Amino acid sequence: MATHTISVNVEQDRAVVALKGEHEAYTADKLARHLSALLTEGIDVTVDLRQALFIDSTVVGVLMAANKRAQEAGLDFTIVVGDETGWPVRRLLDVTGLGTQLDIVE
């Protein structure tokens, strides 16, 4: 069984990109391609980290770049965290101050 998955679900004009498990440089490129394609199509994006156990700085860089691109295009880019979000994910968002730069909701 894979320790990481990325799923994309598009309904109307919003896409939900859900990350489950552990994500680092290996999956960051795939995530970047998904986010780029959605933003190019002019679709608002929600990145669901509720079941993400770990993300590294490469994934954070992808999220930051996508957020910047969405802002420039006038699109909504939201990060969702929840009770099942891994402590390392929350810690990275807190320590880096990304919570103030990204639209993060619980």
BELHU-V133400 format. One line per field, one symbol per residue. phi: phi as a letter, one per 40 degrees, with the letter a starting at -180 (. if undefined). psi: psi as a letter, one per 40 degrees, with the letter a starting at -180 (. if undefined). A space follows every 50 residues. Layout:
phi: ???
psi: ???
//
This chain:
phi: .ccaabbbbbbfbbbbbbbbgbbadccccccccdcccccccgbcbbbcbc bccabbccccccccccccccdccgbcbbbbbaccccdcccccccccgcdc bbcbbb
psi: hieiihihhhhbfhihhhhhahhaddedddddddddddddefhihhhhed ehdhiaddddddddddddddddefihhihhiadehidddddddddeedde dighi.
//
